C-alpha cells in the first residue's frame, strides 16, 4: 500500500484484497481495491466572498454548483410539488459555503437561468443567497421536458468559472418527452468528465432508467423522492456531500504486463458502476477509468485481469492499480496512491480454490443488482415465472450478504417465503413508488464485513 499526501489534495491509500494463488493453467485474477481519501486540505485555504457577493481578494472559489429544477407543467400536480421543489432548492442554497460559485436553472422543454442570469455564476454570500431565494419565489411551472437542454446550459455556466470542482444537482418529476433518447445520450456523452451530477426523481411519473442513466454517465448519485415533502432534507444532504468534495478528475489507472488483458473494472461500493467501457489509454499497457470527485470517503473497485499461462511455482505482477490526478496544463499526472495485484501458480488445491471474502462478497452484490433489474423488467413484461426466479435470487443474495436495506425494499415487491433458499411469491399489488424505489436503489451495496 502506498500513499501520497499534499496540502492541496486529500491523502489517498489503496489496499488490495485478493487470493493471488492460481491452479495450474489458471488465468483469471480477481482483486478488490479499496481506495480511501482522508484529510482533504483545500477547505482551509478557501477564499470567501465579500458582502456584495464578489470573490474575496486573492483568488476565485474552488467549487461551482448549478441546480436544475424541473419547472414543467406537471410540477403543478399536485401544487405542493412545485412549492416543495422551491423550498428544497432554497435549503440547498443555504448549504452552500461562502465563496462557492452557483446558479439556478429552470428546466422545461428549454432551459432558463433563474439566478443570477447573464450567462454567469454568483458567489455564495448572505446577499446572493437572499437574492437567489427571492428569484426562486417567482419560479412558475409550465411547458414540457427536455433534460439535455438543462445539462448543456449547466455545462456552459459551470465552465464560465475557473474552479476545481464542478457539480450539478438535477430534479425532475416527468419523462424526457420533448427530446429524443439519442439527443439526451449525445448531451451526456458531451458532458461526461466535465462535471459530476446528482439526479433525483420526485413523485412516480418519471422514468427510472433516464434518471439513473444521467447519474451514471456523470458519476453522481441517483435516488427517488416519492413524497415531495422529503425534498428539502434530500437536497440539503446532497449539497452537504457536494460541499465536502476536495479534488476532482481523479482516475483509477490500471497497468497490466505484456500479454495480460483487463476483463473488467467496476466500482462495487458504495454502488455498482461498470467502468470498463470508459477506459482511456494512458501510455503503454495502461488505461484510466474515471472516478469523479472525492472528499473524505472510501470506495471499492473490482478489477479482473486475464494473465498469460505460467508454470507452477512462477509468480508475476498481474496489475498495478493507482490513483492519478491530472496535472494543470497537461503535464505528467501525479500518482496519489497505488496497490499491486499478484498472480502465483501453485499445485496446492486448498490455496488456489479459496475465494477471497471481499471478491466473493462484491461478486454477489453485483449479481444482486442484476437480479433485481432483470426481475423487475420481467415483472413489467408479464413474465411471472422469470420475475419470481430472479427476484427470489435477489432475496437470497441480499439475505446472504447482510444487505438489509435492499432486503426491505424487496419485501415490498415480493412475499418472502424463505430468504435462505430465495423462495418468494410476487405480490398481487405493488405500490408504484415501492417498485421504483427498488429499481432506483438496486445498485447500492453494503461494504464487506472485515
RAVEN-V131170 format. One record per backbone hydrogen bond with DSSP energy under -0.5 kcal/mol. NH is the residue of the N-H (numbers start at 1). CO is the residue of the C=O. If there is no record, write none. Layout:
# RAVEN-V131170
[[NH;CO] [NH;CO]]
This chain:
# RAVEN-V131170
[[2;338] [4;12] [6;9] [9;6] [11;38] [12;4] [12;10] [13;36] [14;2] [15;34] [17;32] [19;30] [20;18] [22;344] [25;310] [26;23] [29;27] [29;305] [31;303] [32;17] [33;31] [33;301] [34;15] [34;32] [35;33] [35;299] [36;13] [36;34] [37;297] [38;11] [45;41] [45;42] [46;43] [50;54] [53;50] [56;48] [59;56] [64;165] [65;101] [66;167] [67;103] [68;66] [68;169] [69;67] [69;105] [70;68] [70;171] [71;107] [73;143] [75;72] [76;73] [77;74] [78;76] [81;78] [82;75] [82;78] [83;79] [84;80] [85;81] [86;82] [87;83] [88;84] [89;85] [90;86] [91;87] [92;88] [93;89] [94;90] [95;91] [95;92] [96;92] [96;93] [99;124] [100;97] [101;63] [102;122] [103;65] [104;115] [105;67] [106;112] [107;69] [107;105] [108;106] [108;110] [112;106] [114;104] [115;104] [120;117] [122;102] [123;53] [124;100] [129;125] [130;126] [131;127] [132;128] [133;129] [134;130] [135;131] [136;132] [137;133] [138;134] [138;135] [139;136] [142;71] [146;108] [149;146] [150;146] [151;147] [152;148] [153;149] [154;150] [155;151] [156;152] [157;153] [158;154] [159;155] [160;157] [161;158] [163;161] [164;62] [165;62] [166;164] [167;64] [168;196] [169;66] [170;198] [171;68] [172;200] [177;175] [178;145] [179;176] [184;180] [185;181] [186;182] [187;183] [188;184] [189;185] [190;186] [191;187] [192;188] [194;191] [195;191] [196;166] [197;218] [198;168] [199;221] [200;170] [201;223] [202;172] [203;225] [208;206] [210;207] [211;207] [212;208] [213;209] [214;210] [215;211] [216;212] [217;213] [218;214] [219;216] [220;215] [223;199] [225;201] [228;226] [230;227] [231;228] [234;230] [235;231] [236;232] [237;233] [238;234] [239;235] [240;236] [241;237] [242;238] [243;239] [244;240] [244;241] [245;242] [246;294] [247;294] [250;292] [251;324] [252;289] [253;251] [253;322] [254;252] [254;287] [255;253] [255;320] [256;285] [260;257] [261;306] [263;304] [264;304] [266;302] [267;273] [268;300] [269;300] [272;443] [273;267] [273;271] [275;265] [275;273] [276;265] [278;275] [279;276] [280;288] [282;283] [282;286] [286;283] [287;254] [288;280] [289;252] [291;250] [292;250] [294;247] [297;37] [297;295] [299;35] [300;269] [301;33] [302;266] [303;31] [303;301] [304;264] [305;29] [306;261] [307;27] [307;305] [313;345] [314;311] [316;343] [318;316] [318;341] [319;341] [320;255] [321;339] [322;253] [322;320] [323;337] [324;251] [324;322] [325;334] [326;249] [327;331] [330;327] [331;328] [334;325] [336;323] [336;334] [337;323] [339;321] [341;319] [343;316] [344;20] [345;314] [346;22] [349;347] [352;348] [353;349] [354;351] [356;354] [360;356] [361;357] [362;358] [363;359] [364;360] [365;361] [366;362] [367;363] [368;364] [369;365] [370;366] [371;367] [372;368] [373;369] [374;370] [375;371] [376;372] [377;373] [378;374] [379;375] [380;376] [381;377] [382;379] [383;378] [384;382] [387;383] [388;384] [389;385] [390;386] [391;387] [392;388] [393;389] [394;390] [395;391] [396;392] [397;393] [398;394] [399;395] [400;396] [401;397] [402;398] [402;399] [403;398] [404;402] [407;403] [408;404] [409;405] [410;406] [411;407] [412;409] [413;410] [414;410] [415;425] [416;414] [417;415] [417;423] [418;423] [422;418] [423;418] [424;422] [425;415] [427;413] [435;431] [436;432] [437;433] [438;434] [439;435] [440;436] [441;437] [442;439] [444;441] [445;270] [450;448]]
